Amino acid sequence: MRYLGSMQYGTRYQPPGLAASLSGPVAGDLSETAISEVAMSVFGQPDIVPLWFGEGDLVTPDFVRDAAAKGLQAGETFYTWQRGIPELRAALSAYTERLYGIDCPADRISVTTGGMQAIVLCCQLLLDPGDNLVIVSPIWPNITSAAKLVRAEPRYVALDRKPDGRWALDLQKLFDAVDARTRAIFVNSPGNPTGWTMTSEEQRAVLDFTRQRGLWVMADEVYARLIYTRPVAPSFLEQARPDDPLLVLNSFSKPWAMTGWRVGWVTHPTGLGDQFAKLVQINTSGVPHFLQRGAVAALEKGEAFIAEMLERCRAGNELVFQRLSAQPRITIARPEAAFYAFFTVEGVSDTMKFCLSLAKDYKVGLAPGEAFGPGGEGNIRLCFAAGADRLSKGLDRIEAAIKAL
């Protein structure tokens, strides 16, 4: 393994002739995601209703911005701790322990430049060329790019869709996808784009399987606070031992409306702290000090804002579901978590073409299902983390486009 040092889990496998087959540049071979392609086709036009990206229309709350501005004015503009300032790691420790009722010391936490960098660092940490990463899909497309960037193979296991439109994971199908080259299983729960949420029992089963097979679990839990049926989504952290081969990825972007701040974190076994410090040094040298002050404020003062965000998303969920389910050509299920509607339109098989037409001719931006890998084809994603006025305007335009089909 490239960075795991003495923390070895499982047996490595290197196919013959691998080095020759993986020569040449990687980044140039990564295609633009279908979401970006749709967005960039009309980006910046003032009359577009943007419901394509995973963010709402609320500005980061004042107490977070004020804390960052105070740090900036205090001159906190120098290089800083690679794994995060001590105050932020301590606040993340307290937050995790409060949320899940577990022991999670600060030395198990490393701060990253957003949830996306957390994914990239974990791929750099775990995956060698020729490894494969088993991924539960439909899934946000950047995990695919991150795996390919380190010359690993993304291998998908699609969720099953029930007759009522809800999503479910076949654990046996997941386990059967693992072979001698598999290094880790990647699970995003609550999920983007489906809102599917893994149960505690499923998490225990996956952990038991990975322990037996010497595999890692990469758990993306960015939407853990945005769930409509319980206070917080089940977490692998509740089921795992401190030294389990588990990496839990998180971000400040969604619950605290901090998408542009690029602050995230990874919860990992204690022994990986030095490795994460090295990876942060190589990639970014760390999150700006003054921005981390804002993140501390979010953790310490942000519960009321999270409740506001959740209610806003709950209202958006209901509005979108009522409007779209009333359309006879649309099949949609109310998601249990996250802030996306993932639906099909009868007669629309090429969702990329349909979304490009929506953007150009009807001035509303949605994400094509093909962007999300196996299981996503034929679906369309709408982000409902916005106010009623924006959503209603977008829905009016979507309904007009469907009537014109």
N, C-alpha and C positions, 0 to 999 in steps of 0.2 A: 504494500500500500504506500501511497505517496507521502502521506503526512501523519498516519496514525502512530508511528513510532512503535513503542512496546505494547500498545493496546491492540492486540491481535484477536480478531474474532473470525473463526472460520478458515477455510483453506483457499488459497489463491489458485486461479486457473488461468493459464496463458496459452491461447491457441497457437499452434505452429505458424510461423510466417506472419505473426500479427504486426510486428514493427513495420514491415514493408507495406502491408495493406493499409496502414494508417498514416503514411507519410503525406506531407503537404499541409497547407493551411486549413483551418477549421472555420473561423469566423466568416470567411467569405462564402462558405457553403450554407450558412444559416439563412433561411428565407424570412422575409418579413411576415409577421403574423397576419392572419386574415382580418383580425380586429383593426390593426393599425392600417392595413390597406384600405379598409372602408373609411376609417376616420380621416386618413390623410387625403382622401379623394375630395373632401369638402372642408377640411379643417380650417378654422379661422373665419368661415362665413358667419356673419352675425345672426342670421335667421335660423340656423340649425338648432334643433332641440337635441342635445347630446345625452343619449342614454346608453352609450356603448361601453364606456369605461367603468371600472369599479369604484366610483366615488360619487358622493352626493353634491349638493349645492350649499352646504353649510361651511362657513369659514371656521378655521380652528378657533376654539374659544379664547376669550380675552386672557384668562389667567395663565394659559399656556404661552401665548404670545408675549405677555408681559414678563414672564419668567425668563424667556429666551432673550428678550430685549434687555433686561437687567444684566444678564450675563454678558451680552455683547458690549454694553456700556461699561461694564467692569473690566473689559479688556481680555475676556476669555477667548482669545483668538489664536492661541498657539497650539502646537502639537499637544496631544493629550493621551490619556491611557488608551492603549490599543483595544482593550476589551470593554471600555466604557469607564466613565468616572465612577469613583467608589460610591458616591451618593446615588447614582442611578442604579447600579447593580444591587445596592442594598434595598432600594425602593422596589425593584423588580422581585427580589427575594421575598420581601414582605407581602407584595401583591400576590405572588404565586401561592404563598402559604395561606394567605387569607382566602383566596378564591377556591382552593382545592383541599384545604385542611391537611396539607402534607408538609414535611420538612424539606426545604429547598434552599440551602445556603447560597450566598452570593458567588462562591467559587464555582458553582455549576452554571453560571450565566455569563454569556458574552454578548455584548451589544454590537449590532451590525448596521451598515448603511442601508436600512430598509429591509423588508421581508424578502425582496428579490435577492439582495446580496446574501442574506442568510441561506437561501437555497443554493446559490452558486458556491458559497464557502463549504457547505455540506457536501456538495458534489465533488469539489476539489479534495475534500478531506477523505471521502470514502471510495470514490470510483477511479479505477485505473482503466486505460484503454482496453477494450474488449470485454469489460464487465457489462452486465445489464442491470437496469433498474426497473423493477416491476411497479407499474403505476396504475392506480385505480382511476378510471376515466368514466365520463367526460371530465376534463381537467383544464385548468388555466394553462395556456400553451407554453408559458415560459419555462416550466420544469422540463419540457421536452428539449428546448434550446440549451438549457443549462447542462443536461446530461450529454447532449451531443458535443457541447463545447469541450468537455473533458474526454471526448472520444468513447463514451459509453453508449450502449444501445438502450433506448427507451422501449419498454415492453408493456403493452397495455392490457388491462383486464377491465372490460366495460361493466358498469352497473347494469342490472336488469331493470326494465321498466314494467311495473305492475299494470293490470288493466285499469286501475283508477288513476294512472299517471304518475304515481309515486315511484321512488327509486329504491333499489335494494342490492346488496352485495352478496354474491355467491362465494362464501369463503373457500369452498373446495376448489372452485375455478381459480381463485386467487392463488391458493397454495400450489395448484397444478402448474401454474405459469412459472414457478421457480425451477431453475436448473443449476448445473454446476458453475455457470458463469454469473449467477445472480449474486449481487452484493447487498442489495437493500430493497425494501418495499416502501413506496411513497404513498401516503394517504393524506388527502386534504379533507378534513372534517371539522366543522360543517363545510360543505363543498361549494366551490365555484366551478360550474355555473348552476348546479342542480339544487342546492340547498340540502342535499342528502346529509344525514348526520349519523355517524357510526355509534353503535351502542357500546356500553361498558363491557358487555359480554363479548362482543365482536373484538374489541380492543384486547381483552384478556386472551382470546383465542389466537390473535395475530402475534402477541408477545410470546405466548407459549411456543408457537410454531417457529418464530425467529430465534428463540433461545436454542431450540433443538437443532436448528439448521445452521447456526452460527451466522445469522444475517442481522443487518441493522434495520431499524424502522426510522424513516424520516416522516414526521407528522407535522403537517402544515395546519396550525390551529388559529389562523389569523381571524376567523369569524366566530371564535368561541363565545364572545359576549353578545353576538347578534343572533339570538335564538328565541323563538316565540313561545315555546312550550315549557321552559324551565329557566332558572336563573343563569346557568352557564352550561355549555355543551360538555358532554363527557370528554375527559382528557386522558391520553395515554399516561400522563404523569401520575394520575390517581391509581393506576394499575401496576406501575413499574417500580422496580428496585432502583436505588440511586446509581448502581453500576451497570444497569442493563444497557445493551447496545441500542440506545434510543436517542434521537435528536428531535426536539420539539421546536418548531420555528414559529415565530410570532412577529407582530408588527403593531406600531402605534397608528398606522394609517386609517384603519376602518372605524374602530370604536370611538376614537377621539378626533375624527375629521382632520387627520394630519398626513394626507397622502403626499403632499409636496415636501414634507420635512425629511423623508427618507431615514427613519429611525426604526430599527427592529431589534430582535434579540433571539438567541438560541439557548435553550436549556439542554445541557449535555452532561455526561459523566464528568466528575471532578478532574480526572486525569487528562482530559482533553483541553484544559485551559491554555496551556502553552502552545498547542497546535493551532488553536483559534487565534491566539495573539499573533503568531507568525503569518497566518493567512490574511488577517486584517492588515498587517503591516505591508504585505505584498500588494494587496488590492487597493486599499484606500488610506492607510495609516490611521484610520479611526474616524468616528462621527464627530463633527465640530462640537467643541466643548459647550458653547452657548446654546446650541440646539438641544443638547442633553439636559440642560436646565429646564427647558420646556417640557421634556419627557418626564422628568421628576415631578413637575407640577401636575401633569396629566394623571399620573399614578396616585398622587396624594390628594388631589382635589377634584378628580374627574368623574366620580361616580354619578353625580346628578346629571352631568352632560351625557354620559353613556345611556342613562335612563331616557333622556330626551331623544337621543339618536335612535334608540330602540323603538320608541313610540312613533317617531317619524317614519321609520322603516315599516313598522306594523301598519300604519295608515296607508303608506304607499303600496304595501303588499295587498291590502284589501281593495284599494281603488283599482289597481291593475288587474287583480284577479276578477273582480266584478265586471269590469269593462270587457276584458278579453274573453272571459268564459261565456259572455252573452253573444259572442260572434259564432255563428254555426260552423264556420270553417276552421276555428281554432280549437286545439286540444291543449289544455293547461291544467296543472295541479298546483294547489297553493303550497309554496315551499315552507318547510318548517324552520329554516334558518337562512343566514346570509341575506343578501338583498337583491336577488335576481329572480326574474320570471324566465323560465326556460320552456318554450312552447313550440308547437308545430302549427303550420298553416296548410290546410288541405289544398293540394294542387301546387305547392311550392316544394320542389325537391332540391333545386339549386339555391341554397340560402345565401351564398355569396352574391350571386347575381341579384337576388331579391333585395338584400341589404344595400348593395350599391345603388339600386334603383330608388329605394326608400330615401337614401341620403341625397341623391341628385335631384329627384323629381318631387319628393314630398318633404324634404328638409327635416328628417328625423333620423337620428343615428342609433342603430342597433348592431349587435354582434352576430355574425353568422355561426351556426352551430358547428360547421366543419372545422372551425378554429380550435375546438376543444377535444379533438381526437375521437377514437372509437366510442360509439354511443352518442356522440353529439350531432352526427349527420342528420340533416332534416329539421333540426331545431333552430330556434332563434333566441338570443338572450337579450333581455331588457333589464337595465339596472333601475330599481325603484327607490333608491336612497336619495330622493329629491322631494321638493315640496309639491303640493297638489296642483298648483298652477302649471308648473313645468310638465308634470306627468300628464295632466289633462290635455295640454296642447299636443304633446307627443302622441297620446292615444287617439286624439281626433285624426291626426295625420295617418297613423297606422290603419285605422278603420277605413279611411278614404282609399288607401292603397289596396286594401283587401277587397273592397267593393269593386275596384276597377279591374281586378284580376279576370 
